[in-house]
């Protein structure tokens, strides 16, 4: 009987060690694929207070599951967000001021839109900045660097720190028109002035669609691996029924939006694919 004891113990030890090594390997893999994304509260696109995290949050969750990436979110004030040097960021890449070797993966889109408040100002066609001459224009602070261009056209610019402030300025007649990201502006109007939604008129800024994106610093530890995961997940999944349903749900204010979402995303993917690294 004694002759069988040592092999049995050795066999049990091997099983125990195998389980231990497997556990450590799984933990190491999970750690490599866990990231913290910097974002900023811009409901209904990114928000900790909206189920699913908003449009961007739902798309990010869907793609991250496909990519095998576990993540959490860190919400920053807009000014801090624009200066973020985090290796992992989500949002509009055009708002970031610090250059990095970032792979940019568009996962959705937003529209810049002219907003009027009809009782105070009757909307008129705007095809170029020259059409704004004589207007009082509202902008989010820091979103436009060349304010002299507006001054040369005799456009008086009023800046504010939030979409809510600009919507209130429109309502009070302090500005004639505001350039805002459409979804957040519509969200604020619904929350602030639910009985006056039809009085806020919007006109799309021509050619002003911008990406909702996942941004990965390729020089950061694990950055290239994470980027490859998202690249593959996005290419495989951006035309899936689940993906299209999320887009359709959040763009339901635009009857034609659901039909053009995929084509617009394709164009954005082509625009930013030069940032991807194999």
Secondary structure as GFF3:
##gff-version 3
##sequence-region A 1 278
A	DSSP	three_ten_helix	2	4	.	.	.	ID=ss1
A	DSSP	alpha_helix	5	32	.	.	.	ID=ss2
A	DSSP	beta_strand	34	39	.	.	.	ID=ss3
A	DSSP	three_ten_helix	51	53	.	.	.	ID=ss4
A	DSSP	alpha_helix	54	67	.	.	.	ID=ss5
A	DSSP	beta_strand	70	75	.	.	.	ID=ss6
A	DSSP	alpha_helix	78	82	.	.	.	ID=ss7
A	DSSP	beta_strand	88	91	.	.	.	ID=ss8
A	DSSP	three_ten_helix	93	95	.	.	.	ID=ss9
A	DSSP	beta_strand	102	117	.	.	.	ID=ss10
A	DSSP	three_ten_helix	129	132	.	.	.	ID=ss11
A	DSSP	beta_strand	136	140	.	.	.	ID=ss12
A	DSSP	alpha_helix	148	152	.	.	.	ID=ss13
A	DSSP	beta_strand	156	160	.	.	.	ID=ss14
A	DSSP	alpha_helix	163	172	.	.	.	ID=ss15
A	DSSP	beta_strand	177	181	.	.	.	ID=ss16
A	DSSP	alpha_helix	182	192	.	.	.	ID=ss17
A	DSSP	three_ten_helix	194	199	.	.	.	ID=ss18
A	DSSP	beta_strand	200	217	.	.	.	ID=ss19
A	DSSP	alpha_helix	223	237	.	.	.	ID=ss20
A	DSSP	alpha_helix	241	250	.	.	.	ID=ss21
A	DSSP	alpha_helix	257	272	.	.	.	ID=ss22
A	DSSP	three_ten_helix	273	275	.	.	.	ID=ss23
###
